[in-house]
Amino acid sequence: MSDADTITKNAKSNLAFTLMDLPEERRQNMARLYAFCRIVDDVVDEPGMSTEERHAALNRWEDIITCTAEPTPGIEAEVQKLVVDLQLDTAPMEELIKGCRGDISHQQPETRRELLHYAYQVASCVGITSAAVMGATSEAKEYAIALGYALQLVNILRDVAEDYRKHGRIYLPAEDMELFGVTADDLHNQRYNYRVRQLLAYEAALAEYYFCKAEEHYQALSVNDRNCLIPAQAMSLIYHTVLEKMRDDEYRVFERRYSVNNFRKLWFLLRARIGSIEFPSVAEWGFLYGEKKPL
């Protein structure tokens, strides 16, 4: 088993689960990309590292993906080979590193624009590169961007308590918190009240908007692109269900962590595959109603 496979398997993430639908070569490539994303993200929170060491580790990965450094055997070599073999545009991967670098000395976003910029770096850029690795054309870029926004917003809503408790980070925009009268002290003391519920519902509506935009872009893609993006579409279904669970439960994020079980994930993977099939039009099925199909 490669280092990338080991990292992907141990992570037990939703993305890793959906990769089983891919052909073996693309699955291996996605495992390499996922491992890169996982390592870069973990650098920010790895215990026992100084700020300087964290920046140095991210600098090293910038050099690996831009091929300005010789990789060590293992995951570095696997990731660099992925970039070279697929001739990947590394700009989105570099943006991911910038987004993670910002978390080393985290600053709460003031506005939704700042929040979406961060979401673009750490989620949409992952989606753009993932689409390329999965074999989709550049037409899938807008889908990847919108879906990245949606998924990251769900992550922020679901993990709002953990992010503050473990890392002292608040990703909810300061102007939105002010709008609903929610303070950092409310989050610190996990005060579940009407103001907090309204704030989270407000952010959930933004996530819902981007799920809708992603679906619009997905349906406009070619059949080939939709087939390539089945894992991403399964992710959309999984995370949208998490969003629905939070909404139906009135956003009790201080009390529980919302998730989807493996049986439902498998069902969503099947739904994504069925949804990528282009069925004949009504006109082509006219013979069912006694019309003669043209030769």
C-alpha positions as YAML, in Angstrom:
chain: A
units: angstrom
residues:
- id: 1
  name: MET
  ca: [0.00, 0.00, 0.00]
- id: 2
  name: SER
  ca: [1.34, 3.44, -0.94]
- id: 3
  name: ASP
  ca: [1.78, 6.22, 1.60]
- id: 4
  name: ALA
  ca: [-1.11, 8.08, -0.06]
- id: 5
  name: ASP
  ca: [-3.41, 5.07, 0.31]
- id: 6
  name: THR
  ca: [-2.46, 4.70, 3.96]
- id: 7
  name: ILE
  ca: [-3.18, 8.36, 4.71]
- id: 8
  name: THR
  ca: [-6.47, 8.25, 2.83]
- id: 9
  name: LYS
  ca: [-7.60, 5.04, 4.51]
- id: 10
  name: ASN
  ca: [-6.71, 6.25, 8.01]
- id: 11
  name: ALA
  ca: [-8.50, 9.56, 7.50]
- id: 12
  name: LYS
  ca: [-11.92, 7.88, 7.08]
- id: 13
  name: SER
  ca: [-13.25, 11.01, 5.42]
- id: 14
  name: ASN
  ca: [-16.36, 11.40, 3.29]
- id: 15
  name: LEU
  ca: [-14.22, 12.06, 0.22]
- id: 16
  name: ALA
  ca: [-12.15, 8.91, 0.77]
- id: 17
  name: PHE
  ca: [-15.40, 6.94, 0.99]
- id: 18
  name: THR
  ca: [-16.70, 8.23, -2.35]
- id: 19
  name: LEU
  ca: [-13.48, 7.43, -4.23]
- id: 20
  name: MET
  ca: [-14.42, 3.75, -4.43]
- id: 21
  name: ASP
  ca: [-16.52, 4.63, -7.48]
- id: 22
  name: LEU
  ca: [-13.48, 5.67, -9.53]
- id: 23
  name: PRO
  ca: [-11.42, 3.49, -11.89]
- id: 24
  name: GLU
  ca: [-8.28, 2.25, -10.14]
- id: 25
  name: GLU
  ca: [-5.80, 4.67, -11.72]
- id: 26
  name: ARG
  ca: [-7.94, 7.71, -10.98]
- id: 27
  name: ARG
  ca: [-8.63, 6.43, -7.48]
- id: 28
  name: GLN
  ca: [-4.89, 6.17, -6.85]
- id: 29
  name: ASN
  ca: [-4.36, 9.67, -8.19]
- id: 30
  name: MET
  ca: [-7.14, 11.06, -6.02]
- id: 31
  name: ALA
  ca: [-5.64, 9.30, -3.01]
- id: 32
  name: ARG
  ca: [-2.37, 11.15, -3.70]
- id: 33
  name: LEU
  ca: [-4.19, 14.48, -3.97]
- id: 34
  name: TYR
  ca: [-6.20, 13.79, -0.84]
- id: 35
  name: ALA
  ca: [-3.05, 12.86, 1.08]
- id: 36
  name: PHE
  ca: [-1.44, 16.15, 0.03]
- id: 37
  name: CYS
  ca: [-4.49, 18.13, 1.18]
- id: 38
  name: ARG
  ca: [-4.66, 16.20, 4.46]
- id: 39
  name: ILE
  ca: [-0.98, 16.75, 5.26]
- id: 40
  name: VAL
  ca: [-1.07, 20.46, 4.42]
- id: 41
  name: ASP
  ca: [-4.16, 20.92, 6.59]
- id: 42
  name: ASP
  ca: [-2.63, 18.94, 9.47]
- id: 43
  name: VAL
  ca: [0.53, 21.07, 9.44]
- id: 44
  name: VAL
  ca: [-1.54, 23.92, 10.88]
- id: 45
  name: ASP
  ca: [-2.72, 21.92, 13.90]
- id: 46
  name: GLU
  ca: [0.09, 19.43, 14.42]
- id: 47
  name: PRO
  ca: [0.97, 19.57, 18.16]
- id: 48
  name: GLY
  ca: [4.50, 20.49, 19.19]
- id: 49
  name: MET
  ca: [5.38, 22.61, 16.16]
- id: 50
  name: SER
  ca: [6.43, 26.24, 16.36]
- id: 51
  name: THR
  ca: [5.01, 28.87, 14.03]
- id: 52
  name: GLU
  ca: [8.31, 28.91, 12.13]
- id: 53
  name: GLU
  ca: [8.23, 25.12, 11.71]
- id: 54
  name: ARG
  ca: [4.69, 25.22, 10.38]
- id: 55
  name: HIS
  ca: [5.59, 27.84, 7.76]
- id: 56
  name: ALA
  ca: [8.72, 25.89, 6.84]
- id: 57
  name: ALA
  ca: [6.66, 22.72, 6.32]
- id: 58
  name: LEU
  ca: [4.24, 24.57, 4.04]
- id: 59
  name: ASN
  ca: [7.16, 26.13, 2.15]
- id: 60
  name: ARG
  ca: [8.50, 22.64, 1.59]
- id: 61
  name: TRP
  ca: [5.21, 21.51, 0.06]
- id: 62
  name: GLU
  ca: [5.12, 24.56, -2.20]
- id: 63
  name: ASP
  ca: [8.54, 23.53, -3.49]
- id: 64
  name: ILE
  ca: [7.40, 19.94, -3.99]
- id: 65
  name: ILE
  ca: [4.33, 20.75, -6.08]
- id: 66
  name: THR
  ca: [6.16, 23.38, -8.15]
- id: 67
  name: CYS
  ca: [9.02, 20.90, -8.70]
- id: 68
  name: THR
  ca: [11.65, 23.26, -7.31]
- id: 69
  name: ALA
  ca: [12.76, 20.69, -4.73]
- id: 70
  name: GLU
  ca: [13.80, 17.06, -4.99]
- id: 71
  name: PRO
  ca: [11.16, 14.94, -3.21]
- id: 72
  name: THR
  ca: [11.97, 12.35, -0.59]
- id: 73
  name: PRO
  ca: [10.73, 8.79, -1.28]
- id: 74
  name: GLY
  ca: [7.15, 8.27, -0.20]
- id: 75
  name: ILE
  ca: [4.35, 10.79, -0.19]
- id: 76
  name: GLU
  ca: [6.45, 13.71, -1.47]
- id: 77
  name: ALA
  ca: [7.52, 11.67, -4.49]
- id: 78
  name: GLU
  ca: [3.95, 10.45, -5.05]
- id: 79
  name: VAL
  ca: [2.50, 13.96, -5.02]
- id: 80
  name: GLN
  ca: [5.17, 15.40, -7.29]
- id: 81
  name: LYS
  ca: [4.68, 12.50, -9.71]
- id: 82
  name: LEU
  ca: [0.96, 13.23, -9.74]
- id: 83
  name: VAL
  ca: [1.58, 16.87, -10.66]
- id: 84
  name: VAL
  ca: [4.08, 15.95, -13.39]
- id: 85
  name: ASP
  ca: [2.19, 13.00, -14.90]
- id: 86
  name: LEU
  ca: [-1.12, 14.87, -15.15]
- id: 87
  name: GLN
  ca: [0.52, 18.23, -15.90]
- id: 88
  name: LEU
  ca: [-1.65, 19.81, -13.22]
- id: 89
  name: ASP
  ca: [-2.06, 23.54, -12.87]
- id: 90
  name: THR
  ca: [-0.59, 23.98, -9.39]
- id: 91
  name: ALA
  ca: [-2.13, 27.42, -8.79]
- id: 92
  name: PRO
  ca: [-5.16, 25.96, -6.91]
- id: 93
  name: MET
  ca: [-2.86, 23.77, -4.81]
- id: 94
  name: GLU
  ca: [-0.75, 26.81, -3.97]
- id: 95
  name: GLU
  ca: [-3.92, 28.69, -2.98]
- id: 96
  name: LEU
  ca: [-4.80, 25.84, -0.63]
- id: 97
  name: ILE
  ca: [-1.43, 26.24, 1.05]
- id: 98
  name: LYS
  ca: [-2.03, 29.99, 1.40]
- id: 99
  name: GLY
  ca: [-5.40, 29.33, 3.01]
- id: 100
  name: CYS
  ca: [-3.89, 26.86, 5.48]
- id: 101
  name: ARG
  ca: [-1.03, 29.28, 6.15]
- id: 102
  name: GLY
  ca: [-3.59, 31.89, 7.18]
- id: 103
  name: ASP
  ca: [-4.88, 29.55, 9.88]
- id: 104
  name: ILE
  ca: [-1.50, 29.50, 11.60]
- id: 105
  name: SER
  ca: [-2.23, 33.02, 12.84]
- id: 106
  name: HIS
  ca: [-5.98, 32.92, 12.40]
- id: 107
  name: GLN
  ca: [-8.00, 36.09, 12.02]
- id: 108
  name: GLN
  ca: [-11.79, 35.94, 12.12]
- id: 109
  name: PRO
  ca: [-13.27, 37.05, 8.78]
- id: 110
  name: GLU
  ca: [-14.95, 40.44, 9.05]
- id: 111
  name: THR
  ca: [-17.33, 39.93, 6.13]
- id: 112
  name: ARG
  ca: [-18.88, 37.20, 4.05]
- id: 113
  name: ARG
  ca: [-16.59, 38.20, 1.22]
- id: 114
  name: GLU
  ca: [-13.59, 37.35, 3.40]
- id: 115
  name: LEU
  ca: [-15.22, 34.09, 4.49]
- id: 116
  name: LEU
  ca: [-15.85, 33.06, 0.89]
- id: 117
  name: HIS
  ca: [-12.28, 33.94, -0.06]
- id: 118
  name: TYR
  ca: [-11.05, 31.56, 2.64]
- id: 119
  name: ALA
  ca: [-13.54, 28.90, 1.52]
- id: 120
  name: TYR
  ca: [-12.31, 29.32, -2.05]
- id: 121
  name: GLN
  ca: [-8.73, 28.68, -0.95]
- id: 122
  name: VAL
  ca: [-9.28, 25.65, 1.29]
- id: 123
  name: ALA
  ca: [-12.26, 24.01, -0.45]
- id: 124
  name: SER
  ca: [-13.01, 25.32, -3.94]
- id: 125
  name: CYS
  ca: [-9.36, 25.05, -4.99]
- id: 126
  name: VAL
  ca: [-9.34, 21.45, -3.79]
- id: 127
  name: GLY
  ca: [-12.42, 20.90, -5.93]
- id: 128
  name: ILE
  ca: [-10.84, 22.48, -9.01]
- id: 129
  name: THR
  ca: [-7.80, 20.21, -8.80]
- id: 130
  name: SER
  ca: [-9.93, 17.18, -7.90]
- id: 131
  name: ALA
  ca: [-12.07, 17.70, -11.00]
- id: 132
  name: ALA
  ca: [-8.93, 17.70, -13.16]
- id: 133
  name: VAL
  ca: [-7.57, 14.58, -11.48]
- id: 134
  name: MET
  ca: [-10.90, 12.80, -11.92]
- id: 135
  name: GLY
  ca: [-10.77, 13.53, -15.64]
- id: 136
  name: ALA
  ca: [-13.31, 16.34, -15.99]
- id: 137
  name: THR
  ca: [-12.77, 19.21, -18.41]
- id: 138
  name: SER
  ca: [-12.24, 22.86, -17.48]
- id: 139
  name: GLU
  ca: [-16.01, 23.32, -17.90]
- id: 140
  name: ALA
  ca: [-16.36, 21.83, -14.41]
- id: 141
  name: LYS
  ca: [-14.55, 24.73, -12.73]
- id: 142
  name: GLU
  ca: [-17.65, 26.73, -11.76]
- id: 143
  name: TYR
  ca: [-19.26, 23.58, -10.35]
- id: 144
  name: ALA
  ca: [-16.15, 22.90, -8.27]
- id: 145
  name: ILE
  ca: [-16.06, 26.46, -6.95]
- id: 146
  name: ALA
  ca: [-19.73, 26.53, -5.94]
- id: 147
  name: LEU
  ca: [-19.60, 23.08, -4.37]
- id: 148
  name: GLY
  ca: [-16.44, 24.03, -2.49]
- id: 149
  name: TYR
  ca: [-18.21, 27.02, -0.97]
- id: 150
  name: ALA
  ca: [-21.17, 24.86, 0.06]
- id: 151
  name: LEU
  ca: [-19.09, 22.08, 1.62]
- id: 152
  name: GLN
  ca: [-16.86, 24.47, 3.56]
- id: 153
  name: LEU
  ca: [-19.83, 26.41, 4.91]
- id: 154
  name: VAL
  ca: [-21.33, 23.14, 6.18]
- id: 155
  name: ASN
  ca: [-18.00, 22.27, 7.81]
- id: 156
  name: ILE
  ca: [-17.90, 25.67, 9.52]
- id: 157
  name: LEU
  ca: [-21.46, 25.34, 10.82]
- id: 158
  name: ARG
  ca: [-20.97, 21.76, 12.02]
- id: 159
  name: ASP
  ca: [-17.61, 22.46, 13.67]
- id: 160
  name: VAL
  ca: [-18.27, 25.92, 15.11]
- id: 161
  name: ALA
  ca: [-17.96, 24.69, 18.71]
- id: 162
  name: GLU
  ca: [-14.91, 22.48, 18.10]
- id: 163
  name: ASP
  ca: [-13.04, 25.13, 16.11]
- id: 164
  name: TYR
  ca: [-13.36, 27.62, 18.95]
- id: 165
  name: ARG
  ca: [-12.81, 25.16, 21.80]
- id: 166
  name: LYS
  ca: [-9.76, 23.41, 20.34]
- id: 167
  name: HIS
  ca: [-8.13, 26.12, 18.25]
- id: 168
  name: GLY
  ca: [-9.66, 29.44, 19.27]
- id: 169
  name: ARG
  ca: [-10.88, 30.02, 15.72]
- id: 170
  name: ILE
  ca: [-14.10, 31.68, 14.61]
- id: 171
  name: TYR
  ca: [-14.95, 31.43, 10.92]
- id: 172
  name: LEU
  ca: [-18.38, 33.05, 11.19]
- id: 173
  name: PRO
  ca: [-18.09, 36.61, 9.85]
- id: 174
  name: ALA
  ca: [-17.82, 39.27, 12.56]
- id: 175
  name: GLU
  ca: [-20.42, 41.47, 10.85]
- id: 176
  name: ASP
  ca: [-22.92, 38.57, 10.82]
- id: 177
  name: MET
  ca: [-22.32, 37.86, 14.49]
- id: 178
  name: GLU
  ca: [-22.87, 41.54, 15.24]
- id: 179
  name: LEU
  ca: [-26.05, 41.54, 13.15]
- id: 180
  name: PHE
  ca: [-27.57, 38.83, 15.36]
- id: 181
  name: GLY
  ca: [-26.03, 39.96, 18.63]
- id: 182
  name: VAL
  ca: [-23.82, 36.90, 19.05]
- id: 183
  name: THR
  ca: [-20.44, 37.31, 20.78]
- id: 184
  name: ALA
  ca: [-17.29, 35.23, 21.01]
- id: 185
  name: ASP
  ca: [-18.20, 34.70, 24.65]
- id: 186
  name: ASP
  ca: [-21.45, 33.03, 23.52]
- id: 187
  name: LEU
  ca: [-19.42, 30.56, 21.48]
- id: 188
  name: HIS
  ca: [-16.85, 30.05, 24.22]
- id: 189
  name: ASN
  ca: [-19.55, 29.25, 26.77]
- id: 190
  name: GLN
  ca: [-21.60, 27.33, 24.18]
- id: 191
  name: ARG
  ca: [-24.73, 29.35, 24.81]
- id: 192
  name: TYR
  ca: [-27.49, 27.81, 22.76]
- id: 193
  name: ASN
  ca: [-30.12, 30.51, 22.36]
- id: 194
  name: TYR
  ca: [-32.36, 32.17, 19.82]
- id: 195
  name: ARG
  ca: [-29.67, 34.57, 18.59]
- id: 196
  name: VAL
  ca: [-27.20, 31.77, 17.94]
- id: 197
  name: ARG
  ca: [-29.85, 29.69, 16.14]
- id: 198
  name: GLN
  ca: [-30.75, 32.63, 13.91]
- id: 199
  name: LEU
  ca: [-27.10, 33.30, 13.08]
- id: 200
  name: LEU
  ca: [-26.47, 29.68, 12.14]
- id: 201
  name: ALA
  ca: [-29.67, 29.56, 10.09]
- id: 202
  name: TYR
  ca: [-28.50, 32.69, 8.27]
- id: 203
  name: GLU
  ca: [-25.19, 31.05, 7.34]
- id: 204
  name: ALA
  ca: [-26.99, 27.81, 6.44]
- id: 205
  name: ALA
  ca: [-29.05, 29.73, 3.88]
- id: 206
  name: LEU
  ca: [-25.81, 30.80, 2.21]
- id: 207
  name: ALA
  ca: [-24.66, 27.17, 2.08]
- id: 208
  name: GLU
  ca: [-28.02, 26.17, 0.56]
- id: 209
  name: TYR
  ca: [-27.60, 28.85, -2.10]
- id: 210
  name: TYR
  ca: [-24.26, 27.40, -3.17]
- id: 211
  name: PHE
  ca: [-25.59, 23.85, -3.19]
- id: 212
  name: CYS
  ca: [-28.24, 25.08, -5.62]
- id: 213
  name: LYS
  ca: [-25.65, 26.87, -7.76]
- id: 214
  name: ALA
  ca: [-23.46, 23.75, -7.82]
- id: 215
  name: GLU
  ca: [-26.41, 21.63, -8.94]
- id: 216
  name: GLU
  ca: [-27.21, 24.08, -11.73]
- id: 217
  name: HIS
  ca: [-23.63, 23.93, -12.97]
- id: 218
  name: TYR
  ca: [-23.55, 20.13, -12.66]
- id: 219
  name: GLN
  ca: [-26.69, 19.65, -14.75]
- id: 220
  name: ALA
  ca: [-25.24, 21.90, -17.46]
- id: 221
  name: LEU
  ca: [-22.12, 19.73, -17.83]
- id: 222
  name: SER
  ca: [-21.60, 17.06, -20.47]
- id: 223
  name: VAL
  ca: [-22.43, 13.45, -19.64]
- id: 224
  name: ASN
  ca: [-18.71, 12.64, -19.63]
- id: 225
  name: ASP
  ca: [-17.96, 15.38, -17.10]
- id: 226
  name: ARG
  ca: [-20.86, 14.32, -14.89]
- id: 227
  name: ASN
  ca: [-19.61, 10.74, -14.97]
- id: 228
  name: CYS
  ca: [-16.13, 11.88, -13.94]
- id: 229
  name: LEU
  ca: [-17.56, 13.91, -11.07]
- id: 230
  name: ILE
  ca: [-19.75, 11.24, -9.47]
- id: 231
  name: PRO
  ca: [-17.65, 11.24, -6.25]
- id: 232
  name: ALA
  ca: [-18.01, 15.02, -6.00]
- id: 233
  name: GLN
  ca: [-21.75, 14.80, -6.55]
- id: 234
  name: ALA
  ca: [-21.98, 12.11, -3.86]
- id: 235
  name: MET
  ca: [-20.13, 14.51, -1.54]
- id: 236
  name: SER
  ca: [-22.75, 17.13, -2.36]
- id: 237
  name: LEU
  ca: [-25.55, 14.76, -1.37]
- id: 238
  name: ILE
  ca: [-23.79, 13.73, 1.85]
- id: 239
  name: TYR
  ca: [-23.03, 17.26, 2.99]
- id: 240
  name: HIS
  ca: [-26.44, 18.56, 2.00]
- id: 241
  name: THR
  ca: [-27.95, 15.87, 4.22]
- id: 242
  name: VAL
  ca: [-25.73, 17.03, 7.09]
- id: 243
  name: LEU
  ca: [-27.02, 20.56, 6.49]
- id: 244
  name: GLU
  ca: [-30.62, 19.30, 6.54]
- id: 245
  name: LYS
  ca: [-29.97, 17.41, 9.78]
- id: 246
  name: MET
  ca: [-28.64, 20.54, 11.44]
- id: 247
  name: ARG
  ca: [-31.57, 22.61, 10.20]
- id: 248
  name: ASP
  ca: [-34.17, 20.06, 11.32]
- id: 249
  name: ASP
  ca: [-32.49, 19.86, 14.72]
- id: 250
  name: GLU
  ca: [-32.31, 23.67, 15.03]
- id: 251
  name: TYR
  ca: [-28.51, 23.76, 14.86]
- id: 252
  name: ARG
  ca: [-27.63, 22.14, 18.18]
- id: 253
  name: VAL
  ca: [-23.97, 22.15, 17.21]
- id: 254
  name: PHE
  ca: [-22.83, 22.59, 20.80]
- id: 255
  name: GLU
  ca: [-24.45, 19.30, 21.77]
- id: 256
  name: ARG
  ca: [-23.69, 16.91, 18.93]
- id: 257
  name: ARG
  ca: [-21.69, 16.38, 15.77]
- id: 258
  name: TYR
  ca: [-23.86, 15.73, 12.73]
- id: 259
  name: SER
  ca: [-22.88, 12.99, 10.29]
- id: 260
  name: VAL
  ca: [-24.18, 10.44, 7.79]
- id: 261
  name: ASN
  ca: [-23.77, 6.69, 8.27]
- id: 262
  name: ASN
  ca: [-22.03, 4.48, 5.74]
- id: 263
  name: PHE
  ca: [-25.23, 2.89, 4.47]
- id: 264
  name: ARG
  ca: [-26.60, 6.29, 3.47]
- id: 265
  name: LYS
  ca: [-23.26, 7.26, 1.95]
- id: 266
  name: LEU
  ca: [-23.45, 4.19, -0.28]
- id: 267
  name: TRP
  ca: [-26.97, 5.14, -1.25]
- id: 268
  name: PHE
  ca: [-25.85, 8.67, -2.13]
- id: 269
  name: LEU
  ca: [-23.01, 7.27, -4.23]
- id: 270
  name: LEU
  ca: [-25.56, 5.19, -6.13]
- id: 271
  name: ARG
  ca: [-27.86, 8.19, -6.51]
- id: 272
  name: ALA
  ca: [-24.99, 10.25, -7.88]
- id: 273
  name: ARG
  ca: [-24.20, 7.54, -10.43]
- id: 274
  name: ILE
  ca: [-27.83, 7.21, -11.52]
- id: 275
  name: GLY
  ca: [-28.11, 10.98, -11.76]
- id: 276
  name: SER
  ca: [-25.15, 11.14, -14.16]
- id: 277
  name: ILE
  ca: [-26.91, 8.95, -16.74]
- id: 278
  name: GLU
  ca: [-28.48, 10.76, -19.66]
- id: 279
  name: PHE
  ca: [-31.81, 9.13, -20.44]
- id: 280
  name: PRO
  ca: [-33.51, 9.40, -23.85]
- id: 281
  name: SER
  ca: [-35.75, 12.40, -24.29]
- id: 282
  name: VAL
  ca: [-39.54, 12.18, -24.21]
- id: 283
  name: ALA
  ca: [-39.57, 12.53, -28.00]
- id: 284
  name: GLU
  ca: [-37.26, 9.55, -28.38]
- id: 285
  name: TRP
  ca: [-39.57, 7.48, -26.17]
- id: 286
  name: GLY
  ca: [-42.64, 8.52, -28.18]
- id: 287
  name: PHE
  ca: [-43.14, 4.97, -29.45]
- id: 288
  name: LEU
  ca: [-44.41, 4.10, -25.94]
- id: 289
  name: TYR
  ca: [-47.45, 6.22, -26.72]
- id: 290
  name: GLY
  ca: [-48.13, 4.63, -30.09]
- id: 291
  name: GLU
  ca: [-45.86, 6.92, -32.08]
- id: 292
  name: LYS
  ca: [-43.51, 5.35, -34.58]
- id: 293
  name: LYS
  ca: [-39.87, 6.04, -33.75]
- id: 294
  name: PRO
  ca: [-38.11, 7.50, -36.79]
- id: 295
  name: LEU
  ca: [-35.39, 5.39, -38.42]
...
